[in-house]
Structure formats: C-alpha cells, structure tokens
C-alpha cells in the first residue's frame, strides 16, 4: 500500500469511526493509532517531496531574488614588462 493510499484510508477511517457505533474504548485506540500513522506517513511524504525539489533545483530554493544592478569597472594593472592584467 502506498503512503498516499494509507493517508486516504486512514482519513476515511477517522471520519467514519464516530458514525459506525464503535465502542468508545476501541474508538480511542483507533484514533490514536490512526493519528500516529498519519503523522508518520505525512512526514515521509513531505520529506520525499522536499528531497525531490532539492534534486531538481541543485539544492537551491525557489523564489525571486533581488539584485541591484551595478556598473562593473575594469582596471588594468601592469603585470610584467609588456603585458597587462585585467582585474
């Protein structure tokens, strides 16, 4: 069973538990176990989605970044007798 299916089935189970006439002691355990499983499945789904996004984006987060335009000035500095080096 995939994690997505597990989340779906547990959601249905949690929803219908109160309508099925389940004794309160069983209902409490069903809800506790379902909650723990939903937390685990949700965490792993979110973690996998995050790791896939890092894989596709070379580790960079999405978003617009503001950069101010700046004029680049190149200076020439003598390096040896007859050659110049650009910095």
MOZIGI-V443320 format. One record per helix or strand. SS is the DSSP state (H for helix, E for strand). FROM is the first residue (numbers start at 1). LEN is the number of residues. If there is no record, write none. Layout:
<<SS:FROM:LEN> <SS:FROM:LEN>>
//
This chain:
<<H:3:15> <H:24:33> <E:76:3> <E:84:3>>
//
